[in-house]
Amino acid sequence: MSGTAERAVRAWLWKAAAPVTLPVLAALTLLLIPLGLMAASDSQRVTSSACSIGGTGGTVAGIELDAVQMGHAQTIVAVAAAQGLDIYAATVALATAYQESRIRMLANDGSSPELTAEQAAVTATSLQYAHDGLGSDHDSVNTFQQRWIAGWGTVAQLMDPVYAAAAFYDRLVEVPNWRTIPLTEAAQAVQVSAAGAAYARWGPLARELAGMLWPVAQEAAANPAGAASGVCPNLPVPAGSWIRPAAGPVTSGYGLRWGTLHAGVDIAGPRDSPVYAAAAGTVITAACTSSYCDRDGGLGLAGYGNLVELDHGGGVSTRYGHLSAYTVSTGQHVNAGTLVGFQGSTGNSTGVHLHFEVRQDGAPLDPVPWLADRGVDLNAPDPG
């Protein structure tokens, strides 16, 4: 994609989480997101990776879309706004994505007989990235079923929903008269599909969905910020309980790492999956703690990136680092299960995850035994 487009898109993704305003929420027929919670009497709770910055599920043009689909749809529309395109571009993209993948991020296991062994192996690397399901059409991956062999980008790039949307728009704007030709023709000019007429079927869905999400996308593009509106439901957690703060496995534990103390644990889930308060408390920090937080960081950058820190009383505090965005403010009281932000890779980080710390009187403690003593096993399989 062009440098200008990439800067605009990245500014949107890492600096602005799409805030969902009340009028937009009212327009959607909201559905509760299944959170897979355990019985109310059980103090160990699991979070849901299905809910993300995109929001909640809804019924659009008579078609039910779940939270995952709505999250990807919001990304597609927001990228159009970030690139300075109009709502028709987003409409074409949504119709295309629904036809190609039902607006899901699909990996590909490389099982297509059309691929050589080497091509199959490269295609199967898509399984290493966050995905919502599997496809097997040639080397096609992601919401738009884009092909790395056809020059759309590397597999790693194509498994980034933002890159995928931007790549679609980059080709769309090269289509002559794309703003005035029918949706099907515009989509087919980009996709060159064997079933090019199929896109027209999803025109009503795409138009209604784009209309719902466009105001949010415009607002996010015009007013990027580190804070985000909370669009995931808080978890119902009994008073006094502790919970797992995010979905995903523990990928790095507490202790010495590269000669220095890793003062917490890393929990790795999909980008922009929700992070919840592990216990009730008061927000004492909600800020960017690095020199920048509008994009991913790296090992050469100091700080936690976007950080939320909670005071739970009795000298106990918790920290939630590397967030793509936070949803709380300093001084705010939160309950266990309150949404505090979204997993990201800001600050001193090399990949998307939550860095989670527990501290007693300012001194870090290993969160695994701490939470185990309170009924939460961070090393247990996480169905979230």
C-alpha positions, 0 to 999 in steps of 0.5 A: 500500500502507499506510504500515505495510506499505510500511515493513515491506517496505522494511525487509526489502528493503534492510536484510535479504537473505534468508539461506538456511539449510542446512536450507532448502538441503537441502530444495531439490534444488539445481541449479548456476546456469549462469554462462556462464563462458568457458573456464578458460584465459581470464582474462576472466570474466563474471558471472551476473545470474540468480543473486540473493538468492533463491538457486538453482534447484530442483525443487518438486512435480515442477516445475523452477524456475530461479534467477530464478523462485526469486528472485522466489518468495523475494521474494513469500514474504518480503514476506508475512512482512514484512507480518505475514501467514501462510504461506497468504497466500504460498501463494495469491500463489505459485499466482497468480504461477505461473499468471500469469507462471510467476513471472517479471517480465514487461514488456509492449511495448504491442502489445495491440489493446485499448490506445489509442496513449497506453495502449500507449506508457505500457505499453511503458515497462515495457521500461525496467525489469529484466524476465525476458520479455515479455507482451502481455495488455492492459496487464498487467505483472510476476509477477502481471500487474497492470494500471496502467489498473486502478489497481494502481499506476504502471508503474514501481511495478508493475515493482518485484517487492516493490511487486507482491507487496505490492500483491497482499497489500493486495488479498488481505486485503480479501477476506472470509474469505480465510484460510478460502476455497479457494486458487482463490477467494482468488486469483480474488477478487484477480485477477478473471481470465477463467480463475479456476479455473486457480489450483487447478492450482498449489496443490501447487507453491505449498504446497511452495514456500511451505513451503520458503521460509517459515522463511527469510522469517520469519528475515529479517523478524525479524532484519533486518541489513545483512549477508546470507548468500551464496547465489550460487555463487562463480565458478571463477577461476584464481589471479591473475586479474582479472574483471568484478565484476558483470553489466551495462553501464558507465553512467558512467565515471571522471572529472569529473562535476558538477564533482567526480571520479567515482572509479570506474565504474558498472555497472548491473544488476538490483537484487540481482544478484550482485557478485563480488570482482574479484581475490583479496584481504582484506576491509578494509571491509564496512559501511554508510558512510552515515547509513542503508542500510536503504533506497535513498539519494539525492543528498542522502545522503553515502557509498557506502551498503553498501560492501565494500573489498578489499586486493589487496596491493602497495597495490592495493585495490578498492571495491564501493559502493551494495550492497543487502547484503554477504556478507563480513566484515572480515578475511576472505580472498576469492578472485577470483570470491567473492560479496561482495554484491548491486547496490543503490542505498544511499548517494549514489545515484539508481538501482540499480548497482555503483560500482566503484573501483580504487585504488593506494596510496589514489589512484583509478585508471580501472578500465577501462584497469586491467582491460583491462591484465589481460584484462577489457574492461568495455565489451564486451557483457556476456552475463551 
